Amino acid sequence: MDLEKIRKWKKQKRIGGYFFLAMLVYMVVLYLFLGLFEIHPNPIVISFLTIHTAIEFYLYIPITIGVFGYIGNILRLRSKYDELYMSCVEYRKLGQYGDAMRSIKLSLEIRPKDKYSWSELGFIYNLKGEYYNTIYELEPAVEIKPKFAANWSHLGFAYYKTGEFNRGLELIHKSLELSRKSSNAPFYLAKIHFDMKRYQEAFEACKRSLSINPILERPRSCLKRFKYILIEFYTFL
C-alpha cells in the first residue's frame, strides 16, 4: 500500500513539475510580449494579448492546481521519507531486520540516491549476515556518493566476511581516511581484530568507536565482552 502511494505521489509530483515549468515559460513569454507592446504596438502583439486575455482564466486554474500539487507532493514525500527512515532505525535497534529492510527500501523509492538510506541498507544486510547482498547493493551506491565514509566501511566488512580480506581491510581503512567521525569503521575493525584473536587491538578499536558515538549499544556490549576476554587472556599468560 505504501509503495503504491509513494509511486502515485512521485507521478503527481512529476506532472506538477511540468505545470510549474509551463507557468514559468508562460510568464517569461508574456513579459517579453508586454515589453514589446510598449515599444512597438503592432497587430501581432495586439492579437497575442487578445488571445491571452481570452484564455487566461482557463489557463490559470490548471496551472495553479498543478503548481500547488507539485509543492504539496514534495512536502508529502519528504515527510514520508523521514517517517520511513526513522522507523527503519528503530526496527534495526530492536533487531527486527525484516521490518527495517521494508522501511528502508520504501525510503529508497522516494530518494534513490540518498546516501543515508543506502548506508542503513548495507548495515542491515551485514547484521543479517547477508554479505553478498551488501556487496551487490553498495557497489553502485559508493560510486554515486564516493566521499561518504559509512558505505565504504559496510562494503569493506562484507568483502572481508566473504573471504576477500585484503580488499575488505583496504575499504575499511579508506572509510577511516574519508572521515574520522565515522563510528562504523572502528567497530568493524574491532570485529576483524577479534576474529584474528588480536584482543588488545579489538578492545582499542571498540573504544574508538564509542569515543565517536557514545550512545551506540553494539560497540558498548562488545567492549564489555572484549574486556573480559582480555582479563582471561592475560591471566592465562
C-alpha positions, 0 to 999 in steps of 0.5 A: 500500500505504501509503495503504491502511494509513494509511486502515485505521489512521485507521478503527481509530483512529476506532472506538477513539475511540468505545470510549474515549468509551463507557468514559468515559460508562460510568464517569461513569454508574456513579459517579453510580449508586454515589453514589446507592446510598449515599444512597438504596438503592432497587430501581432502583439495586439492579437497575442494579448487578445488571445491571452486575455481570452484564455487566461482564466482557463489557463490559470486554474490548471496551472495553479492546481498543478503548481500547488500539487507539485509543492504539496507532493514534495512536502508529502514525500519528504515527510514520508521519507523521514517517517520511513527512515526513522522507523527503519532505525528503530526496527534495526535497534530492536533487531527486527531486520525484516521490518527495517529492510521494508522501511528502508527500501520504501525510503529508497523509492522516494530518494534513490540516491540518498546516501543515508538510506543506502548506508542503513541498507548495507548495515542491515544486510551485514547484521543479517549476515547477508554479505553478498547482498551488501556487496551487490547493493553498495557497489553502485551506491559508493560510486554515486556518493564516493566521499561518504565514509559509512558505505565504504566501511559496510562494503569493506566488512562484507568483502572481508566476511566473504573471504576477500580480506585484503580488499575488505581491510583496504575499504575499511581503512579508506572509510577511516581516511574519508572521515574520522567521525565515522563510528562504523569503521572502528567497530568493524575493525574491532570485529576483524581484530577479534576474529584474528584473536588480536584482543588488545587491538579489538578492545582499542578499536571498540573504544574508538568507536564509542569515543565517536558515538557514545550512545551506540549499544553494539560497540558498548556490549562488545567492549564489555565482552572484549574486556573480559576476554582480555582479563582471561587472556592475560591471566592465562599468560 
